[in-house]
Amino acid sequence: MYKNLLVVSLFLLFISCNEVSSNLINVKNSEELNTAIKDAKPGDEIVLANGVWKDVEIVFTGKGTEESPITLRAETEGEVFIEGVSNLTFGGEYLVVSGLHFRNGYSPTKNVIAFRIDKENVANHCRVTNCVIIDFNKLQRDNDDLWVQFYGRHNQLDHCYLAGKTNGGPTVRVDLKGNESIKNYHQIVNNHFGPRPRKGGARGETIQLGSSFTSMCPSNTTIANNFFEECNGEVEIISSKTNFNEIKNNVFYKSEGSVVTRHGNYTMIDGNYFIGDGVNANYGGIRIVNTGHWIVNNYFYNIIGENFRSPLAIMNGIPKSPLNRYNQVTDVVVAYNTYVNCKSPWQFGVGTNIAQKDVLPLSEIRSARPVRTVVANNVIYNKVGDPNPIIEHDKADGVKFKSNIINNQGVAFNDENRISANSFELATVNDFMYTPKNISNEIEPYNGFEFEIISNDLVGNSRATNNSIGATIKGNIVDPKVLDSKKYGATWYSSEPVAYEAKTIEVTSTDDVSAKIAEANNGDIVSLSKGKYVIASSLIINKSITIQSASDNKAEIVFEGAENTPAFELNPYGILTLNNIKLSGTGSQQAFASLKENMFNHFGLTVSGCDISNFDFVLKVYKQSFAEEISFVNTSISNCENGIELSEETNDRGDYNTEFLTIDKCQFTNVKKNVIDYYRGGYDESTIGGNLVVTNSTFTNSGAKEDNGILLNTRGIVNVNIEGNTFTNNRVKLVALLWGAKNNHHSNNKVQNSGKILVEENLKMKLMY
């Protein structure tokens, strides 16, 4: 009997194994892949062979079932590389893609991954999981695209890692164009959104839900349990522009922006962590526009941003606003949130611009204050007392405040009717998470309309019993370990950098400097011994590298290359530090320049202790090039036709060429024009807006050929500080024209025979919208 059972069992196992193996379709090239997709049936698994798949446009169609989806996966997770001009589109139902790695390329279309093939063929119940997209950027920054674009309904992006998008366009967008894509119930969950570098202009969101012109539509999209790390593309990390979305249990870690209800209504923002460092004022929290949002159970730590980036920013709207501008905030609930060491955490009337009515049309004036809004049961703790926990850029007379408390260390704050002073202390959960303890039992949570829907706290504990104000209820909290990056993203991928010990490459004047630079690895130092280095062609900088003199005696680089070519050609990924070098040209070239096109990733430049002379341009940055940081320190610049020129972004869409330009302890002598020319055009509020610091420097006999008669051109740059400089015998009308309404300042400068520094409160600029 047992023998017969064994035979039957083996027979059934054989059948079962045959059934599994018959569903595996192994493919080695595009032709086999296309055939496999065409013939696929529910339950089939199409397995891509390990290796590089270059220049492939995968059109994944089919109809699986909920129980038996059709799967397209890597033979080994993370060992199938999609490269070159490649993309993936879905059309059908119950399709799954898993384990792919997109790198070293860009999409031929507007999407890397799209949940539709065309307008008539969308995806439903489809899924992308356990995949990675890194630096898959178009060659030109202004050539916008989307890495993941949702259409259809019930689609999902989960356990993926996406990082490094530098060109325009959100990393992920949900589109609602057509009835087949509204009420979509998409899921964006358990992903790791790694660093998105500053873009230097608008259109740099990490996630965008809809657009202004579909903002009346219900989306019902869920963004949950994701890790947003250094997502710095622009002021909006998540831009919710549709209705009935849920943003829940996400972590925003050192990300320069906010979660924004930009258009649309009735967003639930519940149980998220916003973690800053108490230093960077660009890390933001939640910014509210429109109607019916609930902001509950959120935790804010060390967020010190202001205005658009404040921990809680409730905006003014435009009366009778068009769809693409700012509607009035109404019927919003802000309840059961905790703020620890956050500067002026509640800011109302953000964006009010009544003072700019002389340079803006009436249709742009944000004068509609928030109404029918409740702020209740919140907790604020400040290690150092804050005299202004509430800032009213315009009156918050339409906001009701109930059962809010603050430990402000005894510092008066003049808002006792809105927040009650309290001496509670904090219990430590981990290095960034603290929960209130010893809150007086006399503080009863305010029970507002429908507050019963706030049934759990930040970490999932029930509020049904033992309820208390703040993001967490009373009692001990188990460390949720929300900063453990292993909890998010693709299981097979680690974003931790590989340790590398930089080496120093010694170079003499008889060596080929270009070859030595090419030999260096990312992070290495090229050390030039004393002597003269005559260079006939550009030195290519396509990695992070330091070039410096081996001793205090400056090595001398003489560039004899063709006119209009740079001594140092700054390529994508090229981060150059030049220390203690004497650099000269023949008067017709550039000392440093970006590529004229195809700057698909950022560059950077630091020049310290150098002498630069006899160039047409000291620095020439071309359109669609971007550096996060450019600095000249303790450097002499003389006898050059042009200085530091970053002014080719003239589309007036808010774009600019560098985030931080720093000039300190430098000498500019006989630089005829473009001494410093740094331009950003358009009324854009989606970015930091540029930073220029000019300190402790001298400018002599410069600017004589400048067409507009301004020595330091800072047009449209939001943050400017000109301090402690000396301007002598510069034949210009103005040293600088500063924007008073923005963060432009000057102080302690000596100006002799050089015009003056003029501050104009409101600069008239082109509207972007």
Protein Blocks (a to p, Z undefined) as FASTA:
>chain_A
ZZmmmmmmmmmmmmmmmmmmmmpccdfbfklmmmmmmmpcehiacdddedjdehiacdde
ddddfklccddddfbghiaccehjdddddedehiadehiacehiadfblbfbdcbfblml
ccehiacehiacehiacfbfklgcdfbdcehehiacehiacehiabgcifbdcdfedjkl
gonlpacehiacdddddehighiafbdghjfklmmpcfkpacehiacehiakbmblbacf
behiacehiacehiacddddfbgchiacehiacddehlammbccbdcehehiacehiace
hiabehjlmfbacddddehiafklccddehiacehiacehiahkbcghihiaklmmmmpc
fklpcfbdcehiacehiacddfbacfblbccfbacklbccehiacdeehpaehlmmmpcc
dfbdcddfblmbccdehiafklccdddehklmmmbcfkopafkgopaedjbdcdddddeh
lmlmklgcjfkbcfbdcddddddddddfkbcfklmmmmpcghiacdddedddddfbdcdd
fbdcddddfbfbdcddddfbdehiafbdcdehiacddehiacddehpacfbdcdfbhplb
ccddddehiacehifblbdcdehiacfbdcdehiacehifbfcdcfkbmnonopafbfbd
cdehiacehifbhkbacddedjdfkbnniaaddehiacehehklgmnlpabacehiabdc
dehiacehiacfbfbdcdfklccddehiaceheajadddfbacdddfZZ
